[in-house]
Amino acid sequence: MRPEIPALEEIRHVHLVAVAGTAMGSLACMFQELGLRVSGSDVDTYPPMSELLRDAGVPVMKGFTRAHVLSSRPDLVVIGNAVRSDNPEARAVLEAGIPYVSLPEAIAHFFLRGKHSVVVAGTHGKTTTTSLIGHLLTHAGRDPTILIGGVAENLGSSFRLGEGEHFVIEGDEYDSAFFDKTPKFRHYEPRSLLLTSCEFDHADIYASLDEIRDVFRGWVDSLSKDTRIVYFRDSQAVRDIVREARGTVEGFGCSDDSVWRATDVSFDSDGTQFNVWRGEERLGSVRAPLFGRHNVENLLSAVAIAIGLGLTIREIAAALREFKGVRRRQEIRGEEAGVCVIEDFAHHPTAVRATLSALRVRFPDRRLWAVLEPRTNTSRRRFFEEAYAGSLALADCAILAGVYRPEQIPEEERFRPEQVVAEIARQGTEALHLPGPDEIIEWVVRNRSGRDVVVIMSNGSFGGIWDRLLAELRRSVRGGEG
């Protein structure tokens, strides 16, 4: 029988297994800020979470061993969803009868109670839009609690503990833990819900788009009639999800019958500007230093949620001008030797296309390189080979790295970079398959034009390629190359 979850006042020490994930690391820091002793373990850590944990004073033990939990016997263990049932720490916790929870259980049990839960869910746009909503509430003095799947530049962190009534959080559709296969968002009970999109992803746990859509729909149908739902009306899949919703439902998008619309959209070197409409009423104009059509959707949906939470368009417009973005989302890491190096989290072909389209607008006169590491459970499989080719062909030069840990994927299911590169070339874009960071860095340094933008897309550390590339570009100039 599973041990009862202790009350917060009974907890002195919390241990997190697989602490280096973005949400797990943020939760560790949140517990630390409550004054608890916090420890964690993981196979590896890398920025930005390694820096966040270090700065918070959370010790991270290397690897997973029984001693990490049995030597000090914490009062509560949070087990991340990357942890399998045969993990030695997880087994030790179960055998010793130590109370344990999943990440979403911990959030719901210790932080969400008594708050107005603002949940952002969907395949794309969750992190940026959650950051936007959190920033709008913070700037307006509402003192929200925020938990983001990335580091928001305005916060300098991935979380914020506030005293206000709102808790803004991403609602991830991935499962919660090996002992709880329900989606993470099932643990959250939103009073305000934003549905950004619905596409096929997470091929390791979902078999099809229909299955993902049904999971979303089942959740939405279970929500209270008091829930306000803002959804992306331009998506048929999202319209299907909200069809039987009991709450108040408001669509956003370009279609004329959307409640929330953006018109007169314009882009320049400083970002994006558009007019906001609610029905037949023009509320005003907003501007933000974000780029791309996908960010127009992110901004519009954040505005719709914020107005429903009581903010005025004037408060919103003032806050958006000061929004600084999210790390790993079109983040400029530096420029050397005429090469601007950008880090981006894009890994789904739709996100890759959106990122490249946005950078075309942002840097219209520069040569655009796209580098992609197939690293996620979906991108390492063959589901989207044709879609990746179409997205990457938007660049002037596309480079596909080798599949991350290819031995984990059966060969007959495994993504084939060579075939995708050939298809990109057939569409008229220069394309290469280069196995890893060393070869990619060497190629870029030798073939730069001096007016390049190189966006390197991965949801992992990718061997620290961004800083290494900038260092090699500096070295090449000092050494007289090019």
GULOSE-644626 format. One record per residue (C-alpha): residue number from 1; x, y, z. Coordinates in Angstrom, 3 decimals. Layout:
% residues N
> resi:east:north:up
> NUM:X:Y:Z $
...
***
This chain:
% residues 482
> resi:east:north:up
> 1:0.000:0.000:0.000 $
> 2:1.335:3.437:-0.925 $
> 3:2.366:5.610:2.073 $
> 4:0.257:8.657:2.800 $
> 5:1.632:11.999:1.612 $
> 6:2.774:13.922:4.713 $
> 7:1.572:17.423:5.487 $
> 8:4.000:20.191:4.603 $
> 9:4.679:20.981:8.274 $
> 10:5.798:17.380:8.792 $
> 11:8.435:17.565:6.062 $
> 12:12.014:18.600:6.763 $
> 13:13.873:16.894:3.912 $
> 14:12.720:16.357:0.305 $
> 15:14.724:14.329:-2.215 $
> 16:14.083:14.482:-5.976 $
> 17:15.046:11.580:-8.248 $
> 18:15.966:12.932:-11.722 $
> 19:16.192:16.477:-10.401 $
> 20:17.845:18.047:-13.452 $
> 21:14.740:18.240:-15.626 $
> 22:13.343:21.726:-16.038 $
> 23:10.195:21.173:-14.005 $
> 24:11.880:18.933:-11.421 $
> 25:14.694:21.412:-10.883 $
> 26:12.198:24.224:-10.498 $
> 27:10.204:22.213:-7.961 $
> 28:13.394:21.534:-5.998 $
> 29:14.080:25.262:-5.806 $
> 30:10.478:25.944:-4.767 $
> 31:10.786:23.501:-1.853 $
> 32:14.120:25.088:-0.973 $
> 33:12.488:28.515:-0.897 $
> 34:9.947:27.154:1.595 $
> 35:12.856:26.510:3.960 $
> 36:13.103:22.742:3.530 $
> 37:16.270:20.741:3.128 $
> 38:16.368:19.626:-0.512 $
> 39:18.603:17.130:-2.280 $
> 40:18.536:15.577:-5.715 $
> 41:20.169:13.064:-7.999 $
> 42:20.521:12.676:-11.741 $
> 43:22.713:11.138:-14.407 $
> 44:23.780:14.520:-15.739 $
> 45:23.001:18.203:-15.455 $
> 46:23.476:21.030:-17.927 $
> 47:22.486:24.707:-18.214 $
> 48:20.210:26.356:-17.489 $
> 49:18.975:23.952:-14.769 $
> 50:22.455:23.123:-13.475 $
> 51:22.997:26.831:-12.846 $
> 52:19.571:27.301:-11.244 $
> 53:20.134:24.389:-8.843 $
> 54:23.660:25.522:-8.015 $
> 55:22.567:29.086:-7.306 $
> 56:19.715:27.830:-5.102 $
> 57:22.112:25.685:-3.097 $
> 58:20.464:22.375:-4.031 $
> 59:23.093:19.591:-4.014 $
> 60:22.878:17.193:-6.959 $
> 61:24.374:13.728:-6.510 $
> 62:25.735:12.011:-9.598 $
> 63:23.889:8.933:-10.780 $
> 64:21.285:6.832:-9.001 $
> 65:22.106:4.635:-5.993 $
> 66:20.121:3.264:-3.062 $
> 67:22.410:5.130:-0.665 $
> 68:21.153:8.489:-1.955 $
> 69:17.800:7.871:-0.262 $
> 70:18.597:5.331:2.455 $
> 71:21.560:7.111:4.049 $
> 72:19.485:10.125:5.111 $
> 73:15.923:8.779:4.677 $
> 74:14.065:11.884:3.458 $
> 75:10.526:12.617:4.607 $
> 76:9.306:12.772:1.007 $
> 77:10.706:11.690:-2.378 $
> 78:9.590:13.182:-5.680 $
> 79:10.137:10.729:-8.536 $
> 80:10.454:12.262:-12.013 $
> 81:8.686:10.849:-15.041 $
> 82:12.016:9.984:-16.682 $
> 83:12.605:7.429:-13.901 $
> 84:11.777:3.785:-14.611 $
> 85:10.479:1.323:-12.060 $
> 86:13.846:-0.497:-11.957 $
> 87:15.725:2.664:-10.931 $
> 88:17.706:1.767:-7.760 $
> 89:16.557:4.864:-5.882 $
> 90:12.910:4.331:-6.818 $
> 91:13.122:0.678:-5.737 $
> 92:14.741:1.680:-2.442 $
> 93:11.973:4.217:-1.779 $
> 94:9.216:1.658:-2.392 $
> 95:10.903:-1.062:-0.363 $
> 96:11.646:1.246:2.594 $
> 97:8.102:2.627:2.707 $
> 98:9.216:6.238:2.234 $
> 99:6.375:8.534:1.107 $
> 100:6.698:9.406:-2.579 $
> 101:4.885:11.494:-5.182 $
> 102:5.133:12.423:-8.834 $
> 103:6.022:15.976:-9.845 $
> 104:2.444:17.035:-10.713 $
> 105:1.160:15.459:-7.490 $
> 106:3.668:17.491:-5.489 $
> 107:2.686:20.704:-7.257 $
> 108:-1.026:20.098:-6.787 $
> 109:-0.692:18.955:-3.177 $
> 110:1.740:21.563:-1.836 $
> 111:1.418:24.624:-4.069 $
> 112:-1.823:24.771:-6.082 $
> 113:-4.352:24.457:-3.272 $
> 114:-6.286:27.653:-2.669 $
> 115:-4.943:29.294:-5.833 $
> 116:-6.648:30.322:-9.068 $
> 117:-4.956:27.815:-11.354 $
> 118:-4.071:29.220:-14.794 $
> 119:-2.996:26.265:-16.947 $
> 120:-1.424:26.492:-20.419 $
> 121:-1.677:23.243:-22.395 $
> 122:-0.984:22.127:-25.971 $
> 123:1.717:20.701:-28.200 $
> 124:3.406:24.035:-28.929 $
> 125:3.817:27.407:-27.285 $
> 126:3.354:26.394:-23.647 $
> 127:6.591:27.796:-22.244 $
> 128:6.529:31.140:-24.034 $
> 129:2.833:31.706:-23.329 $
> 130:3.105:30.689:-19.670 $
> 131:6.010:33.125:-19.347 $
> 132:3.955:35.864:-20.999 $
> 133:0.953:35.390:-18.710 $
> 134:3.167:35.228:-15.645 $
> 135:4.975:38.395:-16.704 $
> 136:1.714:40.265:-17.335 $
> 137:0.403:39.414:-13.860 $
> 138:3.728:40.232:-12.199 $
> 139:4.127:43.552:-14.001 $
> 140:0.567:44.500:-13.012 $
> 141:1.351:43.870:-9.333 $
> 142:-0.767:40.717:-8.949 $
> 143:2.162:38.808:-7.329 $
> 144:1.486:35.413:-8.976 $
> 145:3.153:32.063:-8.455 $
> 146:4.640:30.826:-11.737 $
> 147:6.135:27.511:-12.899 $
> 148:7.599:27.447:-16.402 $
> 149:9.228:24.739:-18.512 $
> 150:12.163:27.056:-19.177 $
> 151:13.953:30.081:-17.783 $
> 152:12.040:33.345:-18.276 $
> 153:14.438:36.228:-18.754 $
> 154:12.237:38.672:-16.819 $
> 155:12.352:36.341:-13.805 $
> 156:15.895:35.101:-14.293 $
> 157:14.375:31.791:-13.227 $
> 158:11.884:29.084:-14.168 $
> 159:9.627:29.751:-11.198 $
> 160:8.282:32.395:-8.867 $
> 161:6.566:31.997:-5.506 $
> 162:4.071:34.793:-4.965 $
> 163:1.432:35.709:-2.427 $
> 164:-1.225:36.571:-5.017 $
> 165:-4.225:34.448:-5.938 $
> 166:-2.947:33.141:-9.289 $
> 167:-0.736:30.147:-10.054 $
> 168:0.363:30.063:-13.721 $
> 169:1.658:26.689:-14.886 $
> 170:2.267:24.573:-17.973 $
> 171:-0.070:21.602:-18.354 $
> 172:2.080:18.906:-19.919 $
> 173:0.400:15.988:-21.701 $
> 174:3.287:13.626:-20.902 $
> 175:2.645:10.956:-18.282 $
> 176:3.295:11.706:-14.608 $
> 177:5.481:8.806:-13.402 $
> 178:5.983:5.065:-13.784 $
> 179:3.402:4.591:-11.017 $
> 180:0.967:7.116:-12.520 $
> 181:0.425:6.986:-16.272 $
> 182:-2.118:9.811:-16.376 $
> 183:-1.007:13.041:-18.103 $
> 184:0.521:15.634:-15.819 $
> 185:-2.262:18.121:-16.551 $
> 186:-4.798:15.729:-15.010 $
> 187:-3.459:16.740:-11.585 $
> 188:-4.237:20.412:-12.174 $
> 189:-7.741:21.822:-11.894 $
> 190:-7.685:24.993:-13.985 $
> 191:-10.035:27.843:-13.384 $
> 192:-8.517:29.428:-16.495 $
> 193:-7.273:27.157:-19.286 $
> 194:-5.417:28.054:-22.466 $
> 195:-5.266:25.428:-25.241 $
> 196:-2.607:26.460:-27.754 $
> 197:-2.501:23.537:-30.201 $
> 198:-2.779:19.779:-30.635 $
> 199:-0.472:17.764:-32.893 $
> 200:1.077:14.314:-32.758 $
> 201:4.047:14.071:-30.393 $
> 202:5.452:11.863:-27.611 $
> 203:5.598:8.786:-29.805 $
> 204:6.834:6.697:-26.886 $
> 205:3.488:6.939:-25.074 $
> 206:0.905:7.933:-27.732 $
> 207:0.130:5.937:-30.847 $
> 208:-1.617:8.621:-32.885 $
> 209:-2.985:12.150:-32.995 $
> 210:-6.434:10.734:-32.289 $
> 211:-5.169:9.241:-29.043 $
> 212:-3.615:12.511:-27.913 $
> 213:-6.748:14.441:-28.868 $
> 214:-8.918:12.008:-26.904 $
> 215:-6.735:12.438:-23.814 $
> 216:-7.090:16.214:-24.035 $
> 217:-10.818:15.960:-24.681 $
> 218:-11.372:13.643:-21.718 $
> 219:-9.597:16.118:-19.458 $
> 220:-11.437:19.157:-20.801 $
> 221:-14.813:17.404:-20.552 $
> 222:-14.112:16.677:-16.876 $
> 223:-13.490:20.313:-15.954 $
> 224:-15.900:22.400:-13.943 $
> 225:-18.491:24.550:-15.695 $
> 226:-16.808:27.469:-13.923 $
> 227:-13.635:26.960:-15.950 $
> 228:-12.881:29.596:-18.586 $
> 229:-11.269:28.072:-21.674 $
> 230:-9.419:30.095:-24.309 $
> 231:-8.574:27.888:-27.293 $
> 232:-6.915:28.116:-30.714 $
> 233:-9.884:28.216:-33.054 $
> 234:-7.809:27.840:-36.227 $
> 235:-7.007:24.206:-35.305 $
> 236:-9.596:21.517:-36.082 $
> 237:-8.046:19.229:-33.458 $
> 238:-8.389:21.889:-30.761 $
> 239:-11.976:22.647:-31.818 $
> 240:-12.733:18.938:-31.410 $
> 241:-11.241:18.976:-27.903 $
> 242:-13.492:21.772:-26.624 $
> 243:-16.641:20.668:-28.431 $
> 244:-18.282:19.171:-25.314 $
> 245:-16.627:21.462:-22.750 $
> 246:-18.912:22.597:-19.924 $
> 247:-17.013:25.804:-19.149 $
> 248:-17.006:29.167:-20.889 $
> 249:-15.273:28.714:-24.249 $
> 250:-13.616:31.548:-26.211 $
> 251:-11.673:31.037:-29.433 $
> 252:-8.634:33.011:-30.559 $
> 253:-7.060:33.139:-34.004 $
> 254:-7.449:34.584:-37.488 $
> 255:-10.919:33.276:-38.313 $
> 256:-13.654:35.915:-38.319 $
> 257:-15.759:34.003:-35.802 $
> 258:-12.973:33.926:-33.206 $
> 259:-13.768:35.885:-30.057 $
> 260:-10.156:37.110:-29.899 $
> 261:-8.439:38.325:-33.062 $
> 262:-5.230:40.080:-34.058 $
> 263:-5.381:42.502:-36.999 $
> 264:-2.964:44.865:-38.714 $
> 265:-0.020:42.659:-37.752 $
> 266:3.357:44.157:-38.564 $
> 267:6.945:43.054:-37.986 $
> 268:10.108:45.118:-37.809 $
> 269:13.595:44.784:-36.347 $
> 270:12.226:45.463:-32.854 $
> 271:9.480:42.843:-32.851 $
> 272:5.753:42.577:-33.493 $
> 273:2.776:44.919:-33.292 $
> 274:-0.941:44.285:-33.797 $
> 275:-4.424:45.383:-32.802 $
> 276:-6.393:43.269:-30.340 $
> 277:-10.102:42.641:-30.933 $
> 278:-12.650:41.012:-28.651 $
> 279:-15.641:40.317:-30.823 $
> 280:-16.499:43.563:-32.578 $
> 281:-14.611:45.689:-30.055 $
> 282:-11.090:46.906:-30.757 $
> 283:-9.383:46.942:-27.360 $
> 284:-6.118:48.546:-28.401 $
> 285:-2.680:47.960:-29.864 $
> 286:0.166:45.926:-28.364 $
> 287:3.854:45.605:-29.214 $
> 288:6.384:43.034:-28.023 $
> 289:9.996:42.134:-28.875 $
> 290:9.001:38.723:-30.250 $
> 291:9.147:37.516:-33.836 $
> 292:7.108:35.234:-36.058 $
> 293:3.465:34.388:-36.714 $
> 294:3.492:31.754:-33.986 $
> 295:4.384:34.454:-31.481 $
> 296:1.431:36.563:-32.656 $
> 297:-0.727:33.605:-31.569 $
> 298:1.176:33.296:-28.286 $
> 299:0.770:36.995:-27.568 $
> 300:-2.905:37.135:-28.520 $
> 301:-3.783:34.151:-26.337 $
> 302:-1.858:35.576:-23.377 $
> 303:-3.728:38.872:-23.778 $
> 304:-7.065:37.005:-23.830 $
> 305:-6.239:35.113:-20.638 $
> 306:-4.932:38.228:-18.878 $
> 307:-8.027:40.294:-19.645 $
> 308:-10.140:37.472:-18.233 $
> 309:-8.053:37.710:-15.054 $
> 310:-8.905:41.367:-14.698 $
> 311:-5.990:43.175:-16.352 $
> 312:-6.617:46.151:-18.612 $
> 313:-5.275:46.464:-22.131 $
> 314:-3.198:49.413:-20.953 $
> 315:-1.545:47.303:-18.235 $
> 316:-0.963:44.526:-20.749 $
> 317:0.533:46.791:-23.432 $
> 318:2.951:48.336:-20.926 $
> 319:4.086:44.927:-19.725 $
> 320:4.548:43.408:-23.189 $
> 321:6.963:46.150:-24.210 $
> 322:9.236:44.945:-21.402 $
> 323:8.975:41.207:-22.048 $
> 324:12.461:39.734:-22.523 $
> 325:11.610:36.267:-23.751 $
> 326:12.620:32.792:-22.634 $
> 327:16.015:31.172:-22.766 $
> 328:16.430:28.615:-25.533 $
> 329:13.648:30.242:-27.561 $
> 330:15.372:32.170:-30.370 $
> 331:18.012:33.067:-27.779 $
> 332:20.999:34.892:-29.278 $
> 333:24.046:33.295:-27.640 $
> 334:26.549:35.630:-29.273 $
> 335:28.092:36.793:-32.517 $
> 336:31.621:36.190:-33.745 $
> 337:33.245:36.542:-37.157 $
> 338:29.992:37.708:-38.709 $
> 339:28.106:34.646:-37.433 $
> 340:25.152:35.133:-35.085 $
> 341:24.648:31.942:-33.062 $
> 342:21.107:31.292:-31.827 $
> 343:19.869:28.550:-29.511 $
> 344:16.332:27.241:-29.885 $
> 345:14.353:24.439:-28.264 $
> 346:12.433:23.534:-31.433 $
> 347:12.251:19.794:-32.099 $
> 348:8.802:19.169:-33.611 $
> 349:8.694:19.976:-37.380 $
> 350:5.941:22.550:-36.821 $
> 351:8.126:24.330:-34.263 $
> 352:11.153:24.123:-36.572 $
> 353:9.149:25.749:-39.365 $
> 354:7.883:28.475:-37.025 $
> 355:11.389:29.228:-35.745 $
> 356:12.928:29.453:-39.213 $
> 357:10.063:31.595:-40.535 $
> 358:10.484:33.974:-37.595 $
> 359:14.249:34.251:-38.117 $
> 360:13.689:35.050:-41.805 $
> 361:11.679:38.060:-40.676 $
> 362:14.136:39.001:-37.964 $
> 363:17.258:38.696:-40.152 $
> 364:16.057:39.272:-43.729 $
> 365:19.475:40.054:-45.211 $
> 366:21.544:37.269:-43.680 $
> 367:22.297:33.684:-44.654 $
> 368:20.264:31.334:-42.460 $
> 369:21.724:28.031:-41.281 $
> 370:19.496:25.485:-39.520 $
> 371:21.115:22.799:-37.371 $
> 372:18.851:20.136:-35.823 $
> 373:19.646:17.360:-33.367 $
> 374:17.029:14.539:-33.485 $
> 375:16.865:13.939:-29.732 $
> 376:13.256:13.514:-28.561 $
> 377:11.444:10.182:-28.541 $
> 378:9.393:11.372:-31.513 $
> 379:12.125:13.035:-33.587 $
> 380:14.352:9.958:-33.293 $
> 381:11.685:7.966:-35.132 $
> 382:10.512:8.125:-38.750 $
> 383:7.117:9.745:-38.158 $
> 384:8.051:13.203:-39.439 $
> 385:10.844:12.684:-41.969 $
> 386:8.902:14.370:-44.792 $
> 387:7.708:17.178:-42.505 $
> 388:11.239:17.838:-41.244 $
> 389:12.494:18.088:-44.817 $
> 390:9.830:20.656:-45.673 $
> 391:10.546:22.711:-42.555 $
> 392:14.337:22.651:-42.800 $
> 393:14.193:23.571:-46.496 $
> 394:13.226:27.089:-45.366 $
> 395:16.866:27.669:-44.420 $
> 396:19.702:28.472:-46.817 $
> 397:21.666:25.560:-45.422 $
> 398:20.353:22.705:-43.257 $
> 399:22.503:20.407:-41.141 $
> 400:21.130:17.269:-39.495 $
> 401:23.119:15.772:-36.659 $
> 402:23.145:12.101:-35.825 $
> 403:20.242:10.565:-33.927 $
> 404:20.746:10.854:-30.170 $
> 405:21.372:7.434:-28.597 $
> 406:20.305:5.563:-31.736 $
> 407:20.671:2.178:-30.033 $
> 408:17.512:2.938:-28.038 $
> 409:15.367:2.961:-31.203 $
> 410:14.894:-0.171:-33.345 $
> 411:16.618:0.300:-36.689 $
> 412:13.415:-0.203:-38.669 $
> 413:11.788:2.673:-36.709 $
> 414:14.804:4.972:-36.494 $
> 415:14.929:8.437:-38.090 $
> 416:17.137:8.492:-41.213 $
> 417:19.097:11.751:-41.480 $
> 418:20.624:10.806:-44.831 $
> 419:17.221:10.377:-46.485 $
> 420:15.922:13.622:-45.023 $
> 421:19.036:15.497:-46.179 $
> 422:18.531:14.130:-49.696 $
> 423:14.900:15.318:-49.682 $
> 424:15.901:18.795:-48.460 $
> 425:18.447:19.017:-51.283 $
> 426:15.755:17.993:-53.796 $
> 427:13.767:21.010:-52.593 $
> 428:16.667:23.293:-53.517 $
> 429:18.316:23.866:-50.126 $
> 430:21.918:22.939:-49.372 $
> 431:21.821:20.108:-46.819 $
> 432:24.315:17.934:-44.964 $
> 433:24.336:15.129:-42.449 $
> 434:27.148:15.667:-39.950 $
> 435:27.271:13.245:-37.004 $
> 436:28.077:15.494:-34.061 $
> 437:29.132:18.881:-32.683 $
> 438:32.794:18.583:-33.732 $
> 439:32.000:18.083:-37.409 $
> 440:29.237:20.717:-37.379 $
> 441:31.463:23.345:-35.765 $
> 442:34.278:22.693:-38.227 $
> 443:31.912:22.953:-41.211 $
> 444:30.321:26.216:-40.069 $
> 445:33.675:27.848:-39.290 $
> 446:35.119:26.878:-42.681 $
> 447:32.033:27.790:-44.743 $
> 448:30.798:30.975:-43.084 $
> 449:30.102:33.964:-45.304 $
> 450:30.452:36.658:-42.634 $
> 451:26.726:37.482:-42.703 $
> 452:25.345:34.295:-41.214 $
> 453:22.694:33.364:-38.671 $
> 454:23.116:29.841:-37.318 $
> 455:20.184:28.505:-35.294 $
> 456:20.989:25.284:-33.471 $
> 457:17.865:23.412:-32.365 $
> 458:17.885:20.759:-29.651 $
> 459:15.978:19.983:-26.483 $
> 460:19.171:18.809:-24.775 $
> 461:22.745:19.881:-24.131 $
> 462:23.999:18.868:-27.616 $
> 463:27.582:18.729:-26.334 $
> 464:27.588:22.427:-25.481 $
> 465:27.739:23.204:-29.189 $
> 466:26.631:26.848:-28.918 $
> 467:29.508:28.089:-26.750 $
> 468:31.995:25.833:-28.513 $
> 469:31.038:27.228:-31.910 $
> 470:31.427:30.808:-30.701 $
> 471:34.834:29.963:-29.228 $
> 472:36.017:28.399:-32.500 $
> 473:34.786:31.392:-34.491 $
> 474:36.786:33.716:-32.210 $
> 475:39.831:31.497:-32.585 $
> 476:39.494:31.416:-36.365 $
> 477:39.580:35.215:-36.567 $
> 478:42.602:35.483:-34.280 $
> 479:44.334:32.778:-36.279 $
> 480:43.738:34.641:-39.533 $
> 481:41.224:32.234:-41.103 $
> 482:38.645:33.591:-43.481 $
***
